[in-house]
Amino acid sequence: MPAPLAECMRRPTVSHLAPAGTVLAAIVVWVGLAAPAQALTTAAITPSLSPDRLGAKAALTFTISYAGGQFGVPSPVRRSVLRFPTGLSLDIPHLSSCAAAHLRARGASGCPAQSALGSGHALVEAHAGSQTITEDVAMRAFLGPPQNLRPTMEILVRGYTPLDERMVLTGTVLPDRAPYGEELVMSIPPIPTLPLEPDASIVSFTLTIGAARPRTDGANTLLTPPSCPVGGFPFAAEFTYADGSRGTALAEAPCPL
């Protein structure tokens, strides 16, 4: 005969329940599988010298590409350290500089021509709502005022549409350990986008410093090293991102034939 309902309700059913710890672990695993993994931001660097000759006046083109990140947009860079091979140096005939405050207020106009170091462009992106905003920005590099007797570089970044922004990146040149001669340390401020939306991220960055054939006498340029180590000229970079992660990148420019 079936047992009374009240008796059934009083019967323990622990044997049909998993231990609390097991249930909790299962929930944690399920949540971990259900939540989308955030891809780590990675970077790659590509240096090239022109002309590719030893001990010559030249231009260095340095390209940085970022990938990964949430929604396919890399995490914003907050600090970068770019390392250059021993013997690669700036040839600065005139110590004419342009201050960051001047660039923020007036842009490149009015900066002494002798302070110009180079130019380039960058691509920035931001994920806003359900779409990704993309913008090409122009860059101009200038010799900045020295800090603690060390040279500095000021990079004017200018965008127009859809984000009308002007910002200045300041880099300090410091001595480095072999096989590198000097490093350029830069702090990158946040790039605001729309209200309540995340900051923009740099996706690619290409900057050319110096000139293979300076247009005028006394123009700033680069001098390539007098010798090349086995394997090529070494370059390296370290990045710190807004999400707290860090990354490195290595590259070599081939020795002249």
C-alpha positions as CSV (number, residue, x, y, z in Angstrom):
1,M,0.0,0.0,0.0
2,P,1.4,3.4,-0.8
3,A,2.7,5.4,2.2
4,P,0.8,8.4,3.4
5,L,1.8,11.7,1.8
6,A,2.9,13.2,5.1
7,E,5.2,10.3,5.7
8,C,6.7,10.6,2.2
9,M,7.4,14.3,2.9
10,R,9.2,13.4,6.1
11,R,11.5,10.9,4.5
12,P,15.0,12.2,3.9
13,T,16.1,12.5,0.3
14,V,19.8,13.3,0.9
15,S,20.9,10.3,-1.0
16,H,19.5,12.0,-4.2
17,L,21.4,15.3,-3.6
18,A,25.0,16.0,-4.5
19,P,27.2,17.4,-1.8
20,A,27.2,21.2,-1.5
21,G,30.8,21.5,-2.5
22,T,30.2,19.4,-5.7
23,V,27.2,21.6,-6.6
24,L,29.2,24.8,-6.1
25,A,32.1,23.5,-8.2
26,A,29.7,22.6,-11.0
27,I,28.1,26.0,-10.9
28,V,31.6,27.6,-11.1
29,V,32.6,25.5,-14.0
30,W,29.3,26.2,-15.8
31,V,29.7,29.9,-15.3
32,G,33.3,29.8,-16.6
33,L,32.2,27.9,-19.7
34,A,29.3,30.2,-20.3
35,A,31.2,33.5,-20.0
36,P,33.1,34.5,-23.1
37,A,36.9,34.5,-22.7
38,Q,38.6,37.8,-23.1
39,A,41.4,37.4,-25.6
40,L,44.8,38.6,-24.5
41,T,46.1,41.7,-26.3
42,T,49.3,40.9,-28.3
43,A,51.7,43.1,-30.2
44,A,54.1,42.8,-33.1
45,I,56.8,45.2,-34.2
46,T,58.3,45.7,-37.7
47,P,61.4,48.0,-38.0
48,S,63.1,49.0,-41.3
49,L,66.0,51.3,-42.2
50,S,66.3,53.3,-45.4
51,P,68.9,53.3,-46.9
52,D,70.1,50.0,-45.7
53,R,73.7,50.9,-45.3
54,L,76.1,51.0,-42.4
55,G,77.2,54.4,-40.9
56,A,74.8,56.3,-43.2
57,K,72.1,59.0,-42.7
58,A,68.9,57.2,-42.8
59,A,65.2,57.0,-41.8
60,L,63.8,54.5,-39.4
61,T,60.2,53.3,-39.9
62,F,58.8,51.6,-36.9
63,T,55.4,49.8,-37.1
64,I,53.5,48.4,-34.2
65,S,50.4,46.2,-34.6
66,Y,48.1,45.2,-31.8
67,A,45.5,42.3,-31.9
68,G,43.1,40.5,-29.5
69,G,41.1,42.0,-26.7
70,Q,37.4,42.0,-26.0
71,F,35.1,42.3,-29.0
72,G,38.3,42.1,-31.2
73,V,39.5,45.5,-30.0
74,P,42.9,45.5,-28.2
75,S,43.1,46.8,-24.7
76,P,44.4,50.4,-24.7
77,V,48.1,50.8,-24.3
78,R,49.1,52.8,-21.2
79,R,52.9,52.5,-21.4
80,S,55.4,51.5,-24.0
81,V,59.2,50.9,-24.0
82,L,60.8,50.7,-27.4
83,R,64.4,49.5,-27.5
84,F,66.8,50.3,-30.3
85,P,70.1,48.6,-31.4
86,T,73.5,49.9,-30.2
87,G,75.0,52.5,-32.5
88,L,71.6,53.8,-33.9
89,S,71.6,57.5,-33.0
90,L,69.9,60.7,-33.7
91,D,71.8,63.3,-35.7
92,I,70.6,66.7,-34.4
93,P,72.6,69.6,-35.8
94,H,70.5,72.2,-33.9
95,L,69.1,71.7,-30.4
96,S,65.8,73.3,-31.3
97,S,62.8,71.9,-29.5
98,C,59.0,72.2,-29.3
99,A,57.3,71.8,-25.9
100,A,54.2,69.6,-25.4
101,A,52.2,72.5,-24.0
102,H,52.8,74.4,-27.3
103,L,51.6,71.4,-29.4
104,R,48.5,71.0,-27.3
105,A,47.6,74.7,-27.6
106,R,48.6,75.4,-31.2
107,G,49.4,72.2,-33.0
108,A,52.4,71.8,-35.2
109,S,52.1,75.4,-36.5
110,G,54.7,77.6,-35.0
111,C,57.1,74.8,-34.0
112,P,60.6,75.5,-35.2
113,A,61.4,73.7,-38.4
114,Q,64.6,72.4,-36.9
115,S,62.6,70.6,-34.2
116,A,60.8,68.2,-36.6
117,L,61.9,64.6,-36.3
118,G,59.4,62.7,-38.5
119,S,55.8,61.8,-39.2
120,G,53.4,58.9,-39.4
121,H,49.9,57.7,-38.8
122,A,47.9,55.4,-36.5
123,L,44.6,53.5,-36.6
124,V,42.4,53.7,-33.4
125,E,39.3,51.7,-32.6
126,A,36.6,51.6,-29.9
127,H,33.7,49.3,-29.3
128,A,30.7,51.5,-28.6
129,G,27.3,49.9,-28.2
130,S,27.0,47.3,-30.9
131,Q,29.5,48.8,-33.3
132,T,33.2,49.4,-33.7
133,I,34.3,53.0,-34.3
134,T,37.5,53.3,-36.4
135,E,39.6,56.4,-37.1
136,D,42.8,57.2,-38.9
137,V,44.9,59.8,-37.1
138,A,48.0,61.7,-38.3
139,M,51.2,62.0,-36.3
140,R,54.0,64.5,-36.2
141,A,57.2,63.9,-34.1
142,F,59.3,66.7,-32.7
143,L,62.3,67.0,-30.5
144,G,61.2,68.0,-27.0
145,P,62.9,69.9,-24.3
146,P,65.6,67.8,-22.5
147,Q,64.7,66.3,-19.2
148,N,67.6,65.6,-16.8
149,L,70.0,66.1,-19.7
150,R,68.3,63.4,-21.6
151,P,66.6,64.0,-25.0
152,T,62.8,63.8,-25.3
153,M,60.4,63.3,-28.1
154,E,56.9,64.9,-28.5
155,I,54.4,63.2,-30.8
156,L,51.4,65.2,-31.8
157,V,48.4,62.9,-32.6
158,R,45.5,64.5,-34.5
159,G,42.2,63.0,-35.4
160,Y,39.2,64.7,-37.1
161,T,36.3,62.4,-37.6
162,P,34.4,60.8,-36.0
163,L,36.5,61.7,-33.0
164,D,37.9,65.2,-33.0
165,E,40.9,64.8,-30.7
166,R,44.3,66.3,-30.3
167,M,46.8,64.7,-27.9
168,V,50.5,64.7,-27.3
169,L,52.6,61.6,-26.4
170,T,55.8,62.4,-24.6
171,G,58.8,60.0,-24.7
172,T,62.1,60.1,-22.9
173,V,65.2,58.6,-24.4
174,L,67.2,56.6,-21.8
175,P,70.4,54.4,-22.0
176,D,69.8,50.7,-22.3
177,R,71.8,47.5,-21.9
178,A,73.4,45.5,-24.7
179,P,72.4,44.5,-27.3
180,Y,70.4,47.7,-27.1
181,G,71.8,51.2,-27.0
182,E,68.8,53.3,-26.0
183,E,65.2,53.0,-25.2
184,L,62.2,55.3,-25.7
185,V,59.8,55.3,-22.7
186,M,56.3,56.7,-23.4
187,S,53.2,57.0,-21.3
188,I,50.0,57.0,-23.4
189,P,47.0,58.9,-21.9
190,P,43.4,57.6,-22.3
191,I,41.8,58.3,-25.7
192,P,38.2,59.3,-24.9
193,T,35.4,58.5,-27.3
194,L,31.7,59.0,-26.5
195,P,30.1,59.6,-23.1
196,L,29.8,56.4,-21.0
197,E,31.7,54.4,-23.7
198,P,35.1,52.8,-23.4
199,D,38.3,54.6,-24.4
200,A,39.7,54.0,-27.9
201,S,42.6,51.6,-28.5
202,I,45.5,51.9,-30.8
203,V,45.3,49.1,-33.4
204,S,48.4,50.1,-35.5
205,F,51.1,52.7,-35.2
206,T,53.6,53.6,-37.9
207,L,56.2,56.4,-37.3
208,T,59.1,57.3,-39.5
209,I,62.0,59.2,-37.8
210,G,64.7,60.9,-39.8
211,A,65.1,61.1,-43.6
212,A,67.3,59.2,-46.0
213,R,67.8,62.4,-48.0
214,P,67.2,65.4,-45.8
215,R,65.5,68.2,-47.8
216,T,67.6,70.9,-46.1
217,D,71.0,71.1,-44.6
218,G,70.9,70.8,-40.8
219,A,67.7,68.7,-40.8
220,N,67.4,66.1,-38.0
221,T,68.0,62.5,-39.1
222,L,69.3,59.2,-38.0
223,L,72.7,57.6,-38.2
224,T,72.8,53.8,-38.7
225,P,75.3,51.8,-36.7
226,P,78.8,51.4,-38.1
227,S,78.6,47.6,-37.8
228,C,75.9,44.9,-37.7
229,P,75.7,42.0,-35.3
230,V,75.2,38.5,-36.5
231,G,71.5,38.0,-37.1
232,G,70.7,41.6,-37.7
233,F,69.9,44.8,-35.8
234,P,67.9,43.9,-32.7
235,F,64.7,45.8,-31.7
236,A,62.4,45.1,-28.8
237,A,59.3,46.5,-27.1
238,E,57.4,46.2,-23.9
239,F,53.8,47.2,-23.4
240,T,51.5,47.7,-20.4
241,Y,47.8,47.7,-21.1
242,A,44.8,49.3,-19.4
243,D,43.4,45.9,-18.3
244,G,46.6,45.3,-16.3
245,S,48.2,42.8,-18.7
246,R,51.7,43.2,-20.2
247,G,53.3,42.0,-23.4
248,T,56.6,42.0,-25.3
249,A,57.7,41.9,-28.9
250,L,61.0,41.2,-30.6
251,A,62.2,41.9,-34.1
252,E,65.4,42.2,-36.2
253,A,66.3,44.3,-39.1
254,P,68.5,42.5,-41.6
255,C,72.1,43.5,-41.9
256,P,73.0,45.4,-45.1
257,L,74.2,43.1,-47.9
